[in-house]
Each structure stands twice: as structure tokens, then as C-alpha cells.
Amino acid sequence: MSLGTNLYTLRARVGMSQDTLAEKLEVSRQSVSKWETDASVPELEKLIKLAELFGVTLDDLILGDAGAPSARPLSEEPRRDAWGPGRGKSPVSHGQLTAGNVLLILSAALPLALLLFWGLSGLLLGAYLDLILLPCGVICRKCPKRAALWSAWVVWLWADACVTGAMGFSTWSWLSVLWANPEVLAQMSGRLIFSGVMSVSLVGMTAWTLWSFRRVRLPRTWKNIALTVAAWLARVAVGVLAGYVMASLARTGNTRLLSLVHSPLFLLQDALTPAAITLTVALLRKRSGEE
């Protein structure tokens, strides 16, 4: 059998579409189609990934019979998501699992301890700190990859909510203030300084995210293109909505409602920005094997 015939047989055996296989290999569907019709040959790196994916040797994939019993369907791969004895290996390291357990224990114990010392105000403070401890604990236990990145985003968004809610300034407010009144540089207020710090840190977090996903490539399918466009449209829509709502509430003098909706809107805006940028970079990144 030819390589293309073997590849088609193995893919059909596990019930995988060309689109799915292309996404796993980070190539286009057209590339997979060319491989299966013997119009082109995969690179060595892709051949190795194909052999690992279908559970066959390189010889069997290239020259052998795809009907040989060495080919193991994906559904028969051992489960690695159970953590109990005899149920497979934990998907996260022991140290990361321990850190997650410690954070979850702290999330339960800290509010109670603060309640004993400071009463109801301490309990509220503990619940506020749990917005960091609880999600970071779950991330450490459940995310085998990029746990540090996701935990850092939790901390950053929490800090962004604190600064936005307490000071009434969003991450990029300092730009609009400086644009309207450049003389303010001579008398930088604390709120503007915090806004600038959050802007710089957002750029840093976005750069870290891009670096972490530097090897991730999104196939240019309609689904991925629509997802990226939707992320940018949502980012623009939230920004416009936030500005309109803030201006409308300011004119009516409804400061209570203004303080309630201000922080969530700008927090969502700040979260959508790096998401849209990362999706765009992954989508535009050139995929090997694509012509």
C-alpha cells in the first residue's frame, strides 16, 4: 500500500475527519487531502506525529499494511485524567498538585480565620481574597499546561477589578486624560499612576500569553476565522458600550449604578483584548506544509 492509502485507512478506522487530523497536525485540510492522494509527502516531523497519533511504526505507516493489528484506535488510548491509585498518572506534577491543594485549603480556612479576628468585615475580606485563591487552586489541580499563566491572569484581573472599582479609572484612562489635558503630566495623580501601571502590566501579560502560545497555530477554517472576528467585535462592542453607559449614567448623576457597572464592563474589555490578539496571531501564523 502507498503512504496515502495507509493514511486514509488509518484515519477512517478511528473515525477522524480530514479537518480534525489537520488541526492536530497544525496543517491545512488541503495538505491532508494531498497526502492521502499521494500528490505530496508529509515532512519527517509530520510523519513521526502521524505514526504516534495512529499507534503504528514509521515503517508500517510508509510501507506496511495499515490493516495490521499494531494500529490502535484513539479510543483505546489509556486514560490519563484519573488521579486515584491504579487509574493512571495525574496530568499535573506532584508539586503543582500540592500547590493547588494548599490554595484550596487556604480559600476555605482564611475567611474563617479572618471572621474570628475581625468579625463580618474579616469574612468579607476573606471572601474577596478567595477570588484569587479558589480559581488559582483549581487551575493548579486541573491545568497540566500553562497553570502559571492562567493563575497570573486571575491575579491581574482581580487587581484590575480592584483598581477600576475603587478608583473609578480603567486601565487606559490615563491615555484619554493625557490626550485631553497634557499639562496633567506635571501633576500626576495616584489614580493616573495606577492606571499607567495596569496598562504596562497588561502589555506584559499579553506578551507572556503570546510567547506561551508561540507554537500554537490555528488552521484557517471558517470556524476559527469567525471566532477571531467575534473576539474583536466583542472587544469593540464592549468598549463602545462601556463608554456610552458611563456617559449616560454620569449625566443622570446615578453614581451608585455607575459604580456597579463600571468595573465589570472595563474588566471584560481588558480580558477580551489579549484574547483577540492571541487568536489573531495564531491564525495568521504560517503553518508548515501549507502552500
N, C-alpha and C positions, 0 to 999 in steps of 0.2 A: 504493500500500500504506500501511496505517496504521503508526504507530510500533510498536505491539505486534506486528504481523505481521513487520515488519522485524527487530525484536529477536529474535523466536522463530527466524526463518530464519537469522540470523547466528549465534545460539547453537548451533542444530542443526548448522550447517555445520562448526563447529570441534569438534563432539562434546562440548560443555560442558554439564554439568547445571545446573539452577537453583541448587542448593546451592553449587556451585563459583563460579558467577557472583556469587551473593550474598556469598560470602566475599571475593571480590576487590574488591567494591564496598563492603564493610563495611555491608551491609544484611541484612534477613531474607529468607528464601526466599519468604515470602508477598508481600513487596514486589515481587520479580521477577515472581511469578505475576500480580500485579495489573497490572504494566506490560505484560506480554505479552497480557493480555486487554483492554487499554485501559480498565481500571477506574480507573487512576490514571496520572499522568505523572511521570517522574523529575524531580528538581531539575536545574537547569542544570549544576551541578558533576558530577552523575552522568551526564548526557548527554555531557559532554565526555570523561569517563573511558570511557564505553561506546564512543564514536567512536574513541578512541585504542586501546582494547582490541581492537576488531574491524578496525582499519585502514581506516575509512571517514570521510568528512566528516560534519559535523553535518547538512547538507542531505540527504545520502544516507540518513543514519540516520532522520531525521524524516519526510522527504517522498519520498525516492528509492526506487529498486528495490534491495532487498538482494541481488538476484542479479547486480548489476553486478560486473565484474571488479575494481573497486577494493577490494573486500573481500578481505583477505589472511588466510588461516588462521593461527592462532597458531603452528602447527608450522613456518611459513615465516619466522618472525622470525629475524633474524641472531643467531648465537651470539655471546655476549659473555664466555664463560668461558675461552676460549683466550688465552694471553698471547704466543704467538710472532708473528713478523712475518707480516702478511697473514692472521692468524687472528682478527682482531677486537681491540677495545680491552680492556685489562686492567680488570677490575671494581674495582680499587683504585687509588688515586692513586700517582703515582711516589714521592712521599715516604714513603708508608705501605709500599710495596713495598720500598723501600730499608731502612727501619727493620726490617722483617721479615727481610730478608737478613742484616743486621748481627746481629740477635739469634740467628739460626740459626748464624751463623759463630761467635759467642761461645759458644754452647752446645756447640760441638764443640771450640773451642780452649781454653776456660777450664779444663776438667778436666785436659787435658794439661799446661797451664802450671802448675797447682797441683800436679800429680803430680811435676813436675820439681823444684819448690821444697820441697814438704812430704811427698813420698812418698805412701804409701797413704792417709793421713789427708787429704791435699790432694785426692786423687782423689775421695774420698767427699764432701768439701765441695763440689767442683765438680759432682758428680752431684746433690747436694741443690739447688744453685743452678740446675741445669738444669731443675728442676721449675717454675721461673719462666720462664727464658729460652726453652726449647723451645716450650711452648704459646703464649707471647706472640708468638714469631716466626711460628708457624703462623697465629695469629689475624690478625696484621698482613698476612700474604700472602693469606689466604683470605676475610677478612670485609670487604666493602666498607662495611658499616654497623656502627656501634657497636663498632668494634675497641678503642677506648679503654676502653669499659665492660667488655667481656669480659676485657681484659688486667688491668684493675683488680680484677676478681673473682678472677682467677688469683692475683694478688699477695695479696689479702685472705685467700683460703682457705689459701694457703701460710703466711701469718703466723698464721692461726687454728690450723693444724695444729702450728706450732712452739710457740705458747703453750700449747695444750692438751696436747701431748705432753711438753713439757719441764717444765711447772709443775703438771700434773695438774688444772688448772682449766678449765672450759668457759667459753664466752662469757658465760653468765648465772649463773655460780656465785656471783658477788658478791651477787646478789639473795637467794639461799637462805641465804647466810651472814648477811646483814644481817637477814633475817626471823627466823632462829633466835637471833641474838645481836646486837641493835642496838648494844651497847656497843663492838662492833668498830670503829665509826666513829672512836673516839678513838685507835685504833692500827691504821690502815690498813696492811696488809702489801703487799709488792710484787706478790704474786700477785693480790690483790684489785684493785689499781690496774690491772694489765694486763687483768684480766677486764673491768673497767669501760670501759677504753679500747676493747677489742674490741666491747663492746656498743654504745657510741656510734658507732663506725665502721660496724658492721653496720646501724644505723639510717640512717646517711648513705648507705651503698651501696644500701640498699633504696629510699631516696628518689630517688637518682640513677636507679635502674632504672625506677621508676615514671614519672619525668619523661621518660626516654628513650622509653618506650613509651606516652606520653600520648595519641598519636594512633591507637594500635592498639586495635581493637575486635574482640572475639571474638563471632561470631554465636552466639546461644543455641541451638545444636544439642545433641542428646543427647551427641554425641561430646565437645564442648567442656565441657559440664557434668560429664560423667563424668571428664574429665581434671582439672578443677579439684577435684572431690571427692576423686579419687585422690591428688592432691598434698597436700591437707590430712590425709587419712587416713594417708598415708605419714609426714607430719611428726609427727603424734600418735603413730603406732606406733613410730617410731624413738626419740622421746623417752621413751616408756614402756619400750621395750626397753633403752635406754641406762641408765635408772635402775635397772631390775631387774638387769641384768648387772653393773653397778658394785657394787650392794649385795651380790649373791651372791658375787662374787669377793673383795670386801672381807672378808666373813665367813669365807671359806675361807683367806684370807691368801695367795692366789696373786697376788702383786704383779707377777710377770713377765707373766702373761696379761692382767692388768688394764691394764698399760701398753701392751700391743699392741692391745687392742680399744677402749680409751678414746678415743683421738684419732679413728679413723675414724667411730665412731658419732656423736660430737658434731659432727664436721665435716659429715657427711651431714645432721644435724639443722639446722645453721646454713645449709646450702645450700638445703634444702627450704623454709625459712621465707620468704625473699624470692620464691622461685618461686611458692609458693602465693598469696602476697599479690598479686603482679603478675597472675597468671591471674584471680584473683577480681575485681580492679579492671577488667581488660579485659573480663571477661564481664558485669559489671554496668553498664559504661558505656553510656549511651544511644546507639543507632545512629540516624543520620539516615535518614529515610524509613520508620522502623518505627512502626507505630501501636499 
